């Protein structure tokens, strides 16, 4: 009775929820505050600001994007030792970035940041602004709030030389979301009865585990090719050996922490979806996702929000399953609709925050946005 009364008081007094959050997340908030102070101190100091921003980005990017590249893998392997998954995924990461570093003469981003002719829409600054350094911290906060925002928008936007570096990413990401939603819907709607028939039993052939690890490993490798740029953007466009070692080992260590925490707070975005913990369902989701990423990877070197593509894959699946269900379909459609709307709303929040940070960091972008607003009215 007392517990119900306290919940009613909290609903009427929202500040109690805020206080609860501050108490529960006091360690995290302390880290953010220290990070903001350091960002303020090191703004204008080239090397120091560069490495601080990189360390922030290394964990924030992997932590947020874990829901798409590793979320289903973590969720469907809860019984596995965390360090086994870490060594597997970490080894793939090292292999992928090492190949890019060697083949593209020091570029670890598969030319997402550096064009073949040496030009770039994301120049490496001599001195980092305050807003560039804190961009990963903003991402970390949104991740803690379980918001699946676009890392590409949030971090790359503050380095864009002009608005074209943002609009090209937005367009490629929008088309990726639409394609992912449609493809995932068709796959799950047309094959729902077959999937329901053969996936009904909780027991399955162990070969599914092998298939899933292969698909998940491929997905992770392709993700690194696409989104590694979101971390490397803080570093020179071509890394020397010392810089490459720090880059690789930092992210490798961050992956270990991520697996130790089992995806941390953001993992709930995946956990709440229907039967994602089933290895077979997780494998089909990852297979759909990786096909789209490979397609988008090779048609253009423009960076893309893989978060939006993943949300399209998950959203298409949830809607397809709700339409295909004969029992409780209406109830599931309502629940799926709410989840899709919420995830999409969070992604849009991330986009607006990204544009705000980019405008704060770059006078040319502020001017272009101002002219665009005046033009609309």
Secondary structure, 3 states (H helix, E strand, C coil): CHHHHHHHHHHHCCHHHHHHHHHHCHHHHHHHHHHHHHHHHHCCCHHHHHHHHHHHHHHHHHHHHHHHHCHHHHHCCCCCCHHHHHHHHHHHHHHHHHHHHHHCCCCCCCCCCCCCCCCCCCCCCCCCCHHHHHHHHHHHHHHHCCCCCCHHHHHHHHHCCCCHHHHHHHHHHHHHHHHHHHHHHHHHHHCHHHHHHHHCCCCCCCHHHHHHHHHHHHHHHHHHHHHCHHHHCCCCCCCCHHHHHHHHHHHHHHHHHHHHCCCCHHHHHHHCCCCCCCHHHHHHHHHHHHHHHHHHHHHCCCCCCHHHHHHHHHHHHHHHHHHHCCCCHHHHHHHHHHHHHHHHHHHHHHHHHHHHHHHHHCHHHHHHHHHHHHHHC
